[in-house]
Amino acid sequence: MSHISIAIDGPAAAGKSTIAKRVAKKLEYLYIDTGAMYRAVTLYVLEHGDDIIKDIGSHIHITFGINDEVYLNDKDVSAEIRSPEVTNNVSRVAAIGEVRTYLVDMQREISKTASVVMDGRDIGTTVLPDAEVKIFMQASPKVRAERRLLEETARGNDIDLETLTAEIIRRDEIDSTREISPLVQADDAVLLDTSHLSIEEAEAEIIQLVEDKLEVQ
């Protein structure tokens, strides 16, 4: 087998990106942060308006740096895409058909070039339905809000736990009920609840799943 694909799906703040980065580094696979790609598009839409979506390929070019920096049209937007405004609008933009088609095609092309760890909302169901290993990560809204609060505080954003919990529940509703590629667990995905797992424990669980899969190839 030339390339291995690991698909990690789940709701906001379940720990997907943090764990996926560690797994990719451990296995020496390419890490693809699809959430960052949708955030980059959202940032551009907020700055230029929804009309650009009609011809998105002519307006937006997304690349990643060697330290996971996100570049939008050759500009490092790693910090900007984590703003509360982008966070509160990304589910709306991600639900637009033209946006999803454009980014899914890009993600699939990347997966053909190397073994990848890709995380998002619909990787195992839509983007990489034939991925060798599929994980669906989840955690309670309260735990996820507490994690997000730590992130926002570190970025200097002033927001309270109650507001974050409400925003996470709202995003879950939007993501799981959207018409195109809703957030659902793939039939062949392994459910991993990270509510009471450390980062190291969650990483170890996924590494073991990958090793088990490779042994039977």
C-alpha positions in Angstrom: 0.0 0.0 0.0 1.6 3.3 -1.1 -0.3 5.8 1.0 -2.3 5.5 4.3 -5.1 7.9 5.1 -6.3 8.6 8.7 -9.6 10.4 8.9 -10.5 12.1 12.2 -13.9 13.7 12.5 -15.9 15.3 15.3 -17.5 18.5 16.6 -15.7 21.7 17.5 -13.2 21.6 20.3 -13.3 17.8 20.6 -9.5 17.8 20.4 -9.2 16.8 16.7 -6.5 19.2 15.5 -4.3 18.8 18.6 -4.4 15.0 18.5 -4.2 14.8 14.7 -1.0 16.9 14.7 0.6 14.7 17.3 -0.4 11.5 15.5 0.9 12.8 12.1 4.2 13.8 13.7 4.6 10.4 15.4 3.9 8.5 12.2 5.7 11.0 10.0 2.5 11.5 7.9 1.3 14.8 6.4 -1.2 16.7 8.6 -4.0 18.4 6.8 -6.1 20.8 8.9 -9.3 21.1 6.9 -10.9 23.3 9.6 -8.2 25.8 9.0 -9.0 25.7 5.3 -12.7 26.5 5.9 -11.6 29.2 8.4 -9.4 30.8 5.7 -12.3 30.9 3.2 -14.5 32.3 5.9 -12.0 35.1 6.6 -11.9 36.0 2.9 -15.7 36.0 2.6 -16.0 38.2 5.7 -13.5 40.7 4.2 -14.8 40.6 0.6 -18.4 39.5 0.7 -20.3 36.3 -0.3 -20.2 37.2 -4.0 -16.7 35.8 -4.4 -18.0 32.3 -3.6 -19.5 32.0 -7.1 -15.9 31.9 -8.5 -14.0 30.8 -5.4 -11.2 29.2 -7.3 -10.2 32.5 -8.9 -10.0 34.3 -5.5 -8.6 31.9 -3.0 -5.4 29.9 -2.7 -4.6 28.1 0.5 -1.2 26.6 1.5 0.4 25.4 4.7 3.8 26.2 6.1 6.3 23.8 7.6 5.2 24.7 11.1 1.4 24.4 10.3 1.1 28.1 9.4 -1.9 28.8 7.2 -1.4 31.0 4.1 -4.3 32.7 2.3 -3.1 34.0 -1.0 0.5 33.9 0.3 -0.3 35.8 3.5 0.1 34.2 6.9 -3.4 34.3 8.4 -2.8 31.7 11.2 -3.8 34.1 13.9 -6.6 35.9 12.0 -8.6 32.7 11.2 -8.9 32.0 15.0 -10.7 35.2 15.7 -14.2 35.0 17.4 -15.8 36.5 14.2 -14.4 33.8 12.0 -15.3 31.1 14.6 -18.9 32.3 14.7 -19.3 32.4 10.9 -17.3 29.3 9.8 -20.2 26.9 10.0 -22.4 29.1 7.8 -19.7 29.4 5.1 -18.7 25.8 5.4 -22.3 24.7 4.6 -22.2 26.5 1.2 -22.0 23.9 -1.7 -19.4 25.8 -3.8 -17.1 26.2 -0.8 -17.3 22.5 0.1 -16.8 21.3 -3.5 -13.7 23.5 -3.9 -12.1 22.5 -0.7 -13.0 18.8 -0.8 -11.4 18.5 -4.3 -8.3 20.2 -2.9 -8.2 17.8 0.1 -8.6 14.7 -2.0 -5.8 15.8 -4.3 -3.4 16.3 -1.3 -4.3 12.8 0.0 -3.1 11.3 -3.3 0.5 12.6 -2.8 1.3 11.2 0.7 0.1 9.4 3.7 -2.1 11.8 5.6 -3.8 12.5 8.9 -6.8 14.7 8.0 -9.3 16.1 10.5 -12.6 17.9 10.1 -16.3 17.3 10.0 -16.9 15.0 7.0 -13.5 13.4 6.3 -14.5 9.8 6.9 -17.9 10.2 5.3 -17.3 12.4 2.3 -13.7 13.5 1.7 -11.9 10.2 2.3 -14.6 7.6 2.5 -12.0 4.9 1.8 -9.6 6.0 4.5 -7.9 3.0 6.1 -8.5 4.3 9.7 -11.5 6.4 10.7 -12.0 8.0 14.1 -15.0 10.0 15.4 -13.9 12.1 18.3 -16.4 13.6 20.7 -16.6 15.2 24.2 -19.3 16.9 26.2 -20.2 20.5 25.3 -19.1 21.6 28.7 -15.6 20.0 28.4 -15.2 21.4 24.9 -16.2 24.9 26.1 -13.7 24.7 28.9 -11.0 23.8 26.4 -12.0 26.6 24.0 -11.9 29.0 26.9 -8.3 28.2 27.6 -7.5 28.8 24.0 -9.3 32.1 23.8 -7.8 33.4 27.0 -4.3 32.5 25.7 -5.1 34.6 22.6 -6.2 37.5 24.7 -9.9 37.2 23.9 -12.3 38.1 26.7 -15.2 35.7 26.6 -17.0 33.7 29.3 -17.7 30.0 29.6 -21.4 30.3 29.3 -21.1 32.1 26.0 -18.7 29.6 24.6 -20.9 26.7 25.6 -23.8 28.2 23.8 -21.7 28.9 20.7 -20.5 25.3 20.7 -24.0 23.9 21.0 -25.1 26.2 18.2 -22.2 25.1 15.9 -23.1 21.4 16.7 -26.6 22.1 15.5 -25.6 23.8 12.3 -22.9 21.2 11.5 -25.1 18.2 12.1 -28.2 19.4 10.3 -26.7 21.1 7.2 -27.9 19.6 3.9 -24.4 19.1 2.4 -22.0 16.7 4.2 -23.5 17.0 7.8 -21.4 16.0 10.8 -22.1 12.3 11.4 -20.1 9.4 12.5 -19.1 7.1 9.6 -20.5 3.6 9.9 -16.9 2.2 10.0 -15.4 4.9 12.3 -14.2 4.1 15.8 -15.8 6.4 18.4 -13.3 8.0 20.8 -14.7 10.1 23.6 -12.0 12.5 24.8 -13.9 14.0 27.7 -11.8 12.3 30.3 -8.7 11.5 28.2 -5.4 13.4 28.3 -3.8 14.4 25.0 -1.3 11.7 25.4 -3.9 9.0 26.1 -6.0 10.0 23.0 -2.9 10.0 20.9 -1.9 6.5 22.1 -5.4 5.2 21.3 -5.2 6.4 17.7 -1.6 5.2 17.2 -2.7 1.7 18.4 -5.6 1.7 16.0 -3.3 2.5 13.1 -0.7 -0.1 14.1 -3.4 -2.7 14.4 -4.7 -1.8 10.9 -1.3 -1.9 9.4 -0.6 -5.3 10.9 -3.5 -6.9 9.0 -2.8 -5.2 5.6 
